Amino acid sequence: MGSDTTDAAPEDREPAISADSLALKGTRGPVYGPHTFTIPEGGITVLQSPPGTGRTALLLTLTGRMRPTSGSLTILGLPYPKRGHRIRKHTSIAGFSTIDDLDDALTVGDAIRERDTWATPAYRFVGRTTNDRVDEVCALMFDDRPIPTAKTVVWDLSQLDRLLLQVSLALVDDPHILAVDDLAQVENLTDRAHLIDRLAALTPHRTVLTTAVEHVTQDPTVSHLGLATSR
């Protein structure tokens, strides 16, 4: 069993996720695990391990989007994969390459309208996205950064603003658990600090999961879960 370690494990909060000997194996060998850990509700938890150790696959498993091959996993009190459909209703992901990528040719308004359409009953028409709707969706994550207009093309967004938009879109469903892949995809350290600050602003109401190779911050609201190397 992998000896996973955490530098912060509050005992006064209920667990959002509990994993016991959780592992995934592919045709070429282990992808991740076995891992045993508990992630409490609220706060940011950074899954920390070297490159090539399956951090992204593990995040997808912890949000009910990739089945493990062994071990047990409980998410929001529900067993996975048995209750996978219900779990996915309460989890969202952002910043995952090839999964929630934004088309460079779309406008910000197009991206938000597309997400609103998915979140709206089929019988209800979703009209053109206004700047007011963009502000409503993006205000929490952008904070004091200029919010793009509905007509801004995704191609023109900075690295940080693109990811902030992806997170904003993921929050449309008001998830209990939000997973954001790889903090290092925001290369500028000042921008990365802004991202962590805005993710921290979400934690009074939800649990945030993300990944990194190294220790990323001294922020006391962030827990680093060191993952043992697969075997």
Buried (B, 14 or more C-beta within 10 A) or exposed (E): EBEBEBEEBEEEBEBBBBBBBBBBBEEEEBBBBBBBBBBBBBBBBBBBBEEEBBBBBBBBBBBBBBEBEEBEBBBBEBEBBEBBEEBBEBBBBBBBEEEBEBEEEBBBBBBBBBBBEEEEEEEEEBEEBEBEBBEBBBEBBBEEBEBBEBEBBBEEBEBBBBBBBBBBBBBBBEBBBBBBBBBEBBEEEEBBBBBBEBBBBBBEEBBBBBBBBEEBBEEEBBBBBBBBEBE
